């Protein structure tokens, strides 16, 4: 059921990439026919042990120039990131950009999905560029893997996670033992970030180096998921070493099946999420379950028609966490035609609050360093 949930929160990526407006009305059966591979799952060969030494295996990397690194792009009107915060390193995992049904996992040589991933990073990873951003290429699970309960889908998602984990090991070796770490990701990327936190970090010495976690666009149950992650939710804007997450809906919000699938899917404790509250940290106020007016929004990234650039517009979008844990953003803002049914603004989760996120990460890393 978690896979079906991701369909409802990531289908907008398909709309943007392919212009497939008909997906707004297609049912599960037609979507599965269009995107779920009908091939048997082919176990991937492990990457070479030194694979991530090659900068070609990274979409963003400290060695890249500003012109070639999508995470270092800055929209018009955006100030430079805060240079007063301590030096830190960001491990960012991009969302799904592979849509084909010929493979369960994206081949590393697929140029189209790589190009899409770079585009995503311009809007999603750029607010974190006060730190060194490392964003790996990985053999991501195809979009169709999130539309089915077939066992091959789990195999594909786990295979993608193994690549991410290997990239993370290399990242750790390069950034040194004293550098604060920020984990960040969106959608499929957020899921892999949470798995890193749960399987590799929680309860280990490494946990003490995690300055912040941004797992955006993937629901975290306060009761059934959060206890397994080792770090608390962020309750204050000046708190570091904690987790933020939100899922954005304009009003009237009609999450419908999105919420139903969340409730029937299992948490990290193996129990259904049920009606447990979704973690919602307000990206404007930085407060758990917070409420913030549009005037406090420092800047929304409004993309151009080609999604290649954008303008930073302050004071346009409010945010408040409702009783379910959804982030409500008031009347639907004009960011383009690519909005999911039910006023779901999933693909805009980070751009809606681009400037606030930029300020948030520097503030929280500074707070973490002083604790």
Secondary structure, DSSP 8 states (H G I E B T S, - for coil): -HHHHHHHHHHHHHHHHH--GGGGT--HHHHHHHHS--S---------TTGGGSGGGEEE-TTS-TTT-GGG---BT-----SSS--EEEEEE-------SS-SB--TT-HHHHHHHHHHHHHHTGGGTTSEEEEE----B-GGGGS---HHHHHHHHHHHHHHHHHHHHHHHHH-SSSEEEEEEETHHHHHHHHHIIIIITTSGGGGGEEEEEEETS--BTTTTGGGSSSEE--STT--SEEE---EE-SS---THHHHHHHHSB-TTSSB-TT--B--B-TTT--BT-EE-GGG---EEEE-TTSS-EEEETT---EEE-TTS-EE-SS---S-S--BTTTB-GGGTTGGGHHHHHHHHHHHHHHHHH-
